[in-house]
Amino acid sequence: MKRRVWIFAVIALAGASSVLAAPHSTAAFKKLQGLAGEWVGTDDKHQPVKISFKAIVSNTAVMETLSPSGMEEMVTVYSLDGDGIALVHFCPTNNQPRMRAVPGTDEVKELAFDFQGASNLPSPNTGHQHHLVIRFEDQDHITEIWTWRHDGMDMPMVFHLTRKGK
C-alpha cells in the first residue's frame, strides 16, 4: 500500500509542475488569439506588408497569413504545446519549419520561437525560417522579426504592423 501511495505522490507532483507552467502558455496563446483580424505595415525596407490572423479549429489554433511585398504568401499555424506554444511555418520554399516558444510570465511582451526541426529540409544549410520574435507593442501594434537562415548565415526580416482600421 505504501508503494502505491508513493507512486501516486510522485505522479501528482510531476503533474503539478506541468500545471504550474501551463498558465503562462495559456495567457500567451490568448494574446495570439487577440490578434485576430487584418494588419498592415511595412518591412525594414519600407515596403508594404499585410498579415491576417484567424482563430481556427474551435479556437485551438491561430493561423497567420503573411503577405510581404514582392514575395509569395506564407502561412503559420500556432497552437498550445504543454508549457509552450508551437508553430509550423508553411514557406514558399517548400519546407515547413517547426518552432517553439516558452513564455516566462503571464505578462507576455514578446514571444521568441526557436527552431525545433523542419519537414522537407534536405540540409540545415538549405534556406529556411529559423527564428521568430513577436513583440506586442500594444493592442494595435506588433513587430515580427523573422530570421532566415541559409548556409549558416542569419538574415532578419522585420515587419512593423498596425491593426487595420487603427
C-alpha positions in Angstrom: 0.0 0.0 0.0 2.8 2.4 0.9 4.4 1.8 -2.5 1.1 2.8 -4.3 0.8 5.9 -2.3 4.4 6.9 -3.1 3.9 6.3 -6.8 0.7 8.4 -6.7 2.5 11.2 -4.9 5.4 11.2 -7.5 2.9 11.3 -10.4 0.9 14.0 -8.7 4.0 16.2 -8.1 5.1 15.7 -11.7 1.7 16.7 -12.9 1.7 19.7 -10.6 4.9 21.1 -12.1 3.4 21.0 -15.6 0.2 22.5 -14.4 2.1 25.4 -12.8 4.0 26.1 -16.1 0.9 25.8 -18.4 -0.8 29.1 -17.3 1.9 31.2 -18.9 1.5 29.4 -22.2 -2.3 29.8 -22.0 -2.0 33.6 -21.3 0.4 34.0 -24.2 -1.8 31.9 -26.5 -4.8 34.2 -25.6 -2.6 37.1 -26.7 -2.1 35.4 -30.1 -5.8 34.8 -30.3 -6.4 38.5 -29.6 -4.5 39.3 -32.9 -7.4 38.1 -34.9 -8.1 40.4 -37.9 -6.2 42.2 -40.5 -2.9 44.0 -40.0 -0.9 46.3 -42.3 2.5 47.8 -42.1 6.0 47.9 -43.6 9.1 45.9 -43.6 12.6 47.2 -42.6 13.0 48.5 -46.2 9.7 50.4 -46.0 7.9 48.0 -48.4 4.2 47.2 -47.6 3.2 44.1 -45.8 -0.1 42.6 -44.9 -0.9 40.0 -42.3 -4.1 38.3 -41.2 -4.7 36.3 -38.0 -7.6 33.9 -37.6 -8.6 31.5 -34.8 -9.2 28.1 -36.3 -10.2 24.6 -35.2 -12.5 25.6 -32.4 -10.0 28.2 -31.2 -7.3 25.6 -30.6 -5.0 27.2 -33.2 -4.3 30.5 -34.7 -3.5 30.8 -38.4 -1.3 33.7 -39.7 -1.2 34.6 -43.4 1.8 36.8 -44.1 2.0 38.7 -47.4 5.2 40.7 -47.8 5.7 42.9 -50.8 7.3 41.1 -53.7 7.1 37.6 -52.0 4.6 34.8 -52.1 2.2 34.4 -49.2 3.3 32.3 -46.2 1.1 30.6 -43.6 2.0 29.9 -40.0 -0.2 27.9 -37.5 0.3 28.4 -33.8 -1.0 26.0 -31.1 -0.6 25.3 -27.4 2.1 22.7 -26.6 2.2 22.0 -22.9 4.2 24.8 -21.2 4.8 26.4 -24.6 3.4 27.5 -27.9 4.4 25.6 -31.1 4.3 26.8 -34.6 4.5 25.3 -38.1 5.5 27.7 -40.8 4.5 26.8 -44.4 7.0 28.5 -46.6 7.1 29.1 -50.4 10.5 27.3 -50.4 8.5 24.1 -49.7 9.9 23.4 -46.3 7.9 23.6 -43.1 10.0 24.8 -40.1 8.7 23.9 -36.6 9.5 26.3 -33.8 8.5 26.6 -30.1 8.3 29.4 -27.5 8.1 29.0 -23.7 6.7 32.2 -22.1 8.2 33.0 -18.7 5.3 35.1 -17.3 1.6 35.8 -18.0 2.5 39.4 -18.9 3.9 38.5 -22.3 5.5 41.4 -24.1 7.4 39.2 -26.5 7.4 35.6 -27.8 10.7 34.2 -29.1 10.2 31.0 -31.1 13.3 28.7 -31.5 13.8 26.3 -34.4 12.9 22.6 -33.5 13.2 21.0 -36.9 11.6 21.1 -40.3 9.8 18.9 -42.9 11.3 18.9 -46.4 14.6 20.4 -45.3 17.3 18.4 -47.1 20.1 20.0 -45.2 20.5 22.5 -42.3 22.3 24.7 -44.9 19.2 24.9 -47.0 17.4 28.3 -46.7 14.6 28.2 -44.0 12.9 30.4 -41.4 14.9 29.6 -38.2 13.6 32.0 -35.6 10.7 34.3 -34.9 10.1 37.0 -32.4 6.7 38.6 -32.0 6.7 41.8 -29.9 3.4 43.0 -28.6 3.9 46.8 -28.6 0.3 47.5 -27.6 -3.2 46.2 -28.5 -3.0 47.6 -32.1 0.8 47.4 -32.8 3.1 44.4 -33.1 6.5 43.8 -34.6 7.5 40.4 -36.1 11.2 39.6 -36.7 11.7 36.5 -38.8 15.2 35.1 -39.1 16.0 33.4 -42.4 19.0 31.0 -42.2 20.9 30.0 -45.3 24.4 28.4 -45.3 24.8 29.2 -41.6 24.1 32.9 -42.1 21.1 34.6 -40.5 19.2 37.4 -42.2 16.4 39.1 -40.2 13.2 40.4 -41.8 11.4 43.0 -39.7 7.7 43.7 -40.1 6.1 46.7 -38.2 2.4 46.2 -38.1 -0.8 48.1 -37.1 -4.2 46.6 -36.7 -6.2 47.7 -39.8 -8.6 50.5 -39.1 -6.5 51.9 -36.2 
